[in-house]
Amino acid sequence: MKVAVMGGGVIGVTTAWYLAQAGHEVTVIERRDGVARETSFANAGLIAPGHAYAWASPRAPMILLKSLFREDTALRFHLRADPRMWAWSLRFLANCTAARNRANTIVKVKLCNYSRAALIALRQETGIAYDEIARGALYLYRDPEHLRTGLANMGVLNDHGLGLRAIDPDGIAATEPALAHAKGRLAGGIYAPNDESGDAYVFTEKLADLCRKRGVSFQFSTTIARIDPDGDRIAGVVTDRGRIVADGYVLALGSYSPLVARGLRLKLPVYPVKGYSVTVPTDGFEGAPTIGGVDEGNLVAYARMGARLRLTATADFAGYDTDYETKHFAGMLRVARELFPQGGAYDRPTYWACLRPMTPDGPPIIGPSRYGNLWINTGHGHMGWTMACGASRIVADLIDRRQPEIDISGFSPARY
């Protein structure tokens, strides 16, 4: 079967891998000049089932309201004359109840767990290396009340076998010696023993090479103008370099999925939320962390990637704008200096901003569409690296009419 995969990020390339494994003839269409040049390029690096909580929570509306008047909040909401943003926001607010937050978190953590296992299997099968660290992750709390809330919430994840456990400041220092000097600033934390980290960009590039060896072709610098329907099927994909026709199609374009699918009879409430990252070199420095984690009070994630330290923060509701200024990274660099004062060359940072494809409830959109030969694999938000292998295995199973190994009802495009 000929399958055209639209999108060359970590989601599109893992989809191509599993389809090629199953014997399909796969073409990946990507508007950039290589794989993983957008959201997958410089993300947080965490493979984090232990942080799979849905963003839509009872706390979120107040945080968003404050962001209208302040620039230092972790979630930032900008008023825009964008009907898609307002429609998405109303759906998001409807999911900000405790009951919906719990239900959506359960859906997400099942996929995250499944995907982590799929990544480990792929790593063992291929020997692929991507500066991975598989020794757990730390979620740090500075405030005792915030810590109590975190400990209360971790039960929903432990119900699904994550084995999260509370850890006091001395335990944090023992687990991560680079934090020993900072333990006085911390009330405690949560240790997720099965979480991992690694460079999604390196992984995707290397997996693309393995895909080529299995016959996958990549059409780079190719922009999709539209998807042409023919009744209840897709007839082809129109690009700026000609028309591409296949037997089946997978939509894996992240935040751009609803734009490319415009004109189809699909409901894809995926909206971009801009995230910021900074990478600093660690050569010659002895104080970089040895495992990844998150400063929960400031919502700054960090991960060691070989001779680099990656920091990420902020969810900025700013439409499709990916511009940034140096000031946008000041907060995360301040946190890094507090936690890891000898962690790296903070005076030599590399900056990046990207668009996270968020759904209003939290779980991605994975599954068949109303068109018989079009499948959806999009909307993974800030968890795309964590969810990639599992989500893509599910899509490959569905295309081959195999029953996926986990319940996928919570990801169905039909839920909207």
Backbone hydrogen bonds, N-H to C=O, Kabsch-Sander energy under -0.5 kcal/mol:
donor,donor_aa,acceptor,acceptor_aa,energy
3,V,1,M,-0.5
3,V,25,E,-2.8
4,A,248,G,-2.5
5,V,3,V,-0.6
5,V,27,T,-3.2
6,M,4,A,-0.6
6,M,250,V,-3.2
7,G,5,V,-0.9
7,G,29,I,-2.5
13,V,9,G,-2.7
14,T,10,V,-1.8
15,T,11,I,-2.0
16,A,12,G,-2.3
17,W,13,V,-2.2
18,Y,14,T,-2.2
19,L,15,T,-2.2
20,A,16,A,-2.6
21,Q,17,W,-2.5
22,A,18,Y,-1.3
23,G,20,A,-1.7
24,H,19,L,-2.3
25,E,1,M,-2.2
26,V,24,H,-0.7
27,T,3,V,-2.3
28,V,217,S,-2.8
29,I,5,V,-2.9
30,E,28,V,-0.5
30,E,219,Q,-2.5
36,A,8,G,-2.5
41,F,38,E,-1.9
42,A,38,E,-0.5
47,I,196,E,-2.6
48,A,46,L,-0.8
51,H,48,A,-1.9
52,A,49,P,-1.3
57,S,55,W,-0.9
60,A,57,S,-0.9
63,I,59,R,-1.6
64,L,60,A,-2.6
65,L,61,P,-2.3
66,K,62,M,-2.5
67,S,63,I,-1.7
68,L,64,L,-0.6
68,L,65,L,-1.2
69,F,66,K,-1.9
70,R,66,K,-1.0
76,R,315,A,-3.4
78,H,76,R,-0.5
78,H,317,F,-1.4
79,L,77,F,-0.5
82,D,80,R,-1.9
86,W,82,D,-1.9
87,A,83,P,-2.5
88,W,84,R,-2.4
89,S,85,M,-2.7
90,L,86,W,-2.1
91,R,87,A,-1.6
92,F,88,W,-2.5
93,L,89,S,-2.7
94,A,90,L,-1.7
95,N,91,R,-0.8
95,N,92,F,-1.2
96,C,93,L,-1.6
101,N,97,T,-2.5
102,R,98,A,-2.2
103,A,99,A,-2.3
104,N,100,R,-2.8
105,T,101,N,-2.2
106,I,102,R,-2.2
107,V,103,A,-1.8
108,K,104,N,-2.2
109,V,105,T,-2.9
110,K,106,I,-1.7
111,L,107,V,-1.4
112,C,108,K,-2.7
113,N,109,V,-2.6
114,Y,110,K,-2.1
115,S,111,L,-2.9
116,R,112,C,-2.4
117,A,113,N,-1.8
118,A,114,Y,-1.9
119,L,115,S,-2.6
120,I,116,R,-2.3
121,A,117,A,-2.2
122,L,118,A,-2.3
123,R,119,L,-2.7
124,Q,120,I,-2.4
125,E,121,A,-2.3
126,T,122,L,-2.5
127,G,123,R,-2.3
133,I,197,S,-2.3
136,G,195,D,-1.8
137,A,192,A,-1.5
138,L,292,G,-2.0
139,Y,190,I,-2.6
140,L,138,L,-0.6
140,L,294,V,-2.9
141,Y,188,G,-2.7
147,L,143,D,-2.3
148,R,144,P,-2.2
149,T,145,E,-1.9
150,G,146,H,-2.3
151,L,147,L,-2.7
152,A,148,R,-2.1
153,N,149,T,-2.1
154,M,150,G,-1.4
155,G,152,A,-0.8
156,V,153,N,-1.2
157,L,153,N,-0.5
158,N,154,M,-2.5
159,D,155,G,-1.9
160,H,157,L,-1.7
161,G,158,N,-1.9
162,L,157,L,-1.0
165,R,191,Y,-1.8
167,I,189,G,-2.3
172,I,168,D,-2.5
173,A,169,P,-2.2
174,A,170,D,-2.0
175,T,171,G,-2.3
176,E,172,I,-3.1
179,L,176,E,-2.6
180,A,177,P,-1.8
182,A,179,L,-1.0
183,K,179,L,-0.5
183,K,180,A,-1.0
185,R,182,A,-2.0
186,L,183,K,-1.2
187,A,141,Y,-2.3
188,G,141,Y,-1.5
189,G,167,I,-2.3
190,I,139,Y,-2.1
191,Y,165,R,-2.8
192,A,137,A,-2.9
192,A,190,I,-0.5
195,D,192,A,-1.2
196,E,47,I,-2.4
197,S,133,I,-1.6
198,G,45,G,-2.1
199,D,130,Y,-2.8
200,A,198,G,-0.8
203,F,199,D,-2.4
204,T,200,A,-2.5
205,E,201,Y,-2.4
206,K,202,V,-2.4
207,L,203,F,-2.7
208,A,204,T,-2.2
209,D,205,E,-1.7
210,L,206,K,-1.9
211,C,207,L,-2.5
212,R,208,A,-2.3
213,K,209,D,-1.5
214,R,210,L,-0.8
214,R,211,C,-1.1
215,G,212,R,-1.9
216,V,211,C,-2.3
217,S,26,V,-2.3
219,Q,28,V,-3.2
220,F,218,F,-0.8
221,S,32,R,-3.2
222,T,30,E,-2.1
225,A,223,T,-0.5
225,A,238,V,-2.9
226,R,238,V,-1.6
227,I,260,V,-0.6
228,D,226,R,-0.5
228,D,236,G,-2.6
230,D,233,R,-3.5
233,R,230,D,-1.0
235,A,228,D,-2.9
236,G,228,D,-1.2
237,V,244,I,-2.7
238,V,226,R,-2.3
239,T,237,V,-0.6
239,T,242,G,-1.8
240,D,223,T,-1.9
242,G,239,T,-1.4
244,I,237,V,-3.0
247,D,2,K,-1.8
248,G,2,K,-2.1
249,Y,373,N,-2.4
250,V,4,A,-2.5
251,L,375,W,-2.7
252,A,6,M,-2.2
252,A,250,V,-0.8
256,Y,253,L,-2.0
257,S,254,G,-1.9
260,V,256,Y,-2.4
261,A,257,S,-2.2
262,R,259,L,-0.9
263,G,264,L,-0.5
264,L,261,A,-2.4
266,L,264,L,-1.7
268,L,266,L,-0.7
270,V,268,L,-2.7
271,Y,269,P,-0.5
271,Y,358,M,-2.6
273,V,356,R,-2.0
274,K,316,D,-2.7
275,G,354,C,-2.5
276,Y,313,A,-2.0
277,S,352,W,-2.7
278,V,311,L,-2.6
279,T,350,T,-2.3
280,V,309,L,-2.3
282,T,307,A,-2.5
283,D,307,A,-0.6
285,F,282,T,-2.3
287,G,342,Q,-2.5
292,G,136,G,-0.6
293,G,302,Y,-2.2
294,V,138,L,-2.0
295,D,300,V,-3.0
296,E,140,L,-2.4
296,E,294,V,-1.1
297,G,140,L,-0.5
298,N,295,D,-0.7
299,L,295,D,-1.5
300,V,295,D,-1.4
301,A,299,L,-0.5
301,A,312,T,-2.4
302,Y,293,G,-2.6
303,A,310,R,-1.9
305,M,308,R,-3.1
308,R,305,M,-0.8
309,L,280,V,-2.7
310,R,303,A,-2.8
311,L,278,V,-2.7
312,T,301,A,-2.2
313,A,276,Y,-2.1
314,T,299,L,-0.6
315,A,74,A,-2.9
316,D,274,K,-2.8
316,D,314,T,-0.5
317,F,76,R,-3.8
317,F,315,A,-0.6
318,A,316,D,-1.6
321,D,318,A,-1.1
328,H,325,E,-1.7
329,F,326,T,-1.8
330,A,327,K,-1.1
333,L,329,F,-2.0
334,R,330,A,-2.2
335,V,331,G,-2.2
336,A,332,M,-2.3
337,R,333,L,-2.2
338,E,334,R,-1.9
339,L,335,V,-2.7
340,F,336,A,-3.4
343,G,340,F,-2.5
345,A,281,P,-2.8
346,Y,344,G,-1.7
348,R,345,A,-2.3
350,T,279,T,-2.0
352,W,277,S,-1.8
354,C,275,G,-2.1
356,R,273,V,-2.5
356,R,354,C,-0.5
358,M,271,Y,-2.4
358,M,356,R,-1.1
365,I,378,T,-3.2
366,I,364,P,-0.7
366,I,411,F,-2.0
367,G,376,I,-2.2
369,S,371,Y,-0.6
369,S,374,L,-2.1
372,G,232,D,-2.9
374,L,371,Y,-1.8
375,W,249,Y,-2.7
376,I,367,G,-3.3
377,N,251,L,-2.6
378,T,365,I,-2.2
381,G,357,P,-2.7
383,M,380,H,-2.0
384,G,381,G,-0.7
387,M,383,M,-2.8
388,A,384,G,-1.4
391,A,387,M,-2.9
392,S,388,A,-2.4
393,R,389,C,-2.0
394,I,390,G,-2.0
395,V,391,A,-1.9
396,A,392,S,-2.3
397,D,393,R,-2.4
398,L,394,I,-2.5
399,I,395,V,-2.4
400,D,396,A,-1.8
401,R,398,L,-1.4
402,R,397,D,-3.5
411,F,408,I,-1.8
412,S,408,I,-0.6
412,S,409,S,-0.8
415,R,412,S,-1.7
416,Y,413,P,-1.3
